[in-house]
Amino acid sequence: MYFEKDTTKRGSFVVLPVLSSAPETGVEAGGAALYSFYTDTIHRETRLSNIYAYATLTTKGQNRLNLSTNYWSPQNKYNLTAQLGRIDFPVNFYGVGNNTVKANEDYLQQKRYRLNLSALRNLGSNIYVGLVGGAYKYDLGSDNATGTLNTVIPSSDRGGGSFIYLGPSFSYDNRNNNTYTTKGIYVHAYYNLMQGVFGNNSYQGGFFNIEYVQFFALSKKLVLGIDIQEQSLTGRRSPFYLLPLMGNDEIMRGYYEGRYRDRNLLAGQAELRYRLSERIGLAAFAGSGEVFQSSFKISALKPNYGGGIRYFFDLEKGLAVRIDYGMGQQPVGEKRLSGLYVGLGQSF
C-alpha cells in the first residue's frame, strides 16, 4: 500500500504514532489507526467507509480516547456516522468574544465525554435527509480563584454540565470522491435541540451548523477547494463550553481552538492543492473568520493563511497523511498566532 499502486478495492489499515510535549501535560504519547473499506466493490459510485481510533496518554496522567466511523452502504443509499470519545486533558480558557487577550489565559482541568450519532438516507439527486443525536458531559474547573473562569463565568456554568440532543440533518453531495475530491459540491446542515440533564436539567437551547464546500479542477494536477462554515448557539443561556470555537485542524488553522469563542461563528477558506506526483502533494490555503455575539462585522474578520504537504499512502482510495502549518493574526503585544498540524485525510 505504501509503495505500490493498489487498484483493487480491498480494505486498508494504517497506524501512525503520536508524540508531543507541553509544560502542563509533560510528554504525550500514543497512536492513531485508520481502517478504510468499501461496503460494495462492484458499483464504482459507492463511497469509502472507515473506522478511526485515537488514543494518547501523558506522563502527568491525562489521556484522550476517540473511536469513530463513517459508513456508506452499497450505492450510498445510507450514510451512518458514530463517534464515542473521552478527554481528560487540560485546556486554556481566555474568556468569551472576538478580542480575548493572552493575559487572561486561565488553565482549566477538563473531562469531557461525547457520543455523536447520525443517520442519513439518500432520496435521490444527491440529496440526503436524516437525524442527528447524542450526548455530552463536561466536568470543568480552575484552581485560580481570580482567574477568568471564576471571575467572568456565572457560577452555575463553571463546573460544566450534561445534556442530550436530537435534531434534523440535511446534505447535498455530488462530489466525485469523498477522500480526495477534485470536483463537486457538498452542503451539510443540522440543528441540535439540546436539553440539560442531571444537575444541568434547566438548560434548553439549540445548536445550528451549516457548511458549504465546492471543488474546481483547474488542471489535471491542480484543484481549488472552497469551504464556508457558520455555527450558531440558540436559546437564552449560553454556557461557555457550548459556544462555537474558532480554530482547529480543518478551518482557521493556526488559531488555538477556543482562543476565540462566542454565540456565532462564521469562517471561510480557499485551498489550492497541487499533485506533484502520485505520492506527494502540496497545499496552500488562505481564509478569514470571526466569532460574534449578535452582529457580524467585516472589520472584525481575522486572517488565516499557510501551507502544507501531503503523502498519499493509499493511491486507490486517495488517502493521505497531512502536515500543515497555519498562521493567524498578531494580537497587540503578542506573538503571531500559529500552529502545526499532522493528521490523516484532507482538511475538508
Disulfide bonds with the S-S distance in Angstrom:
none
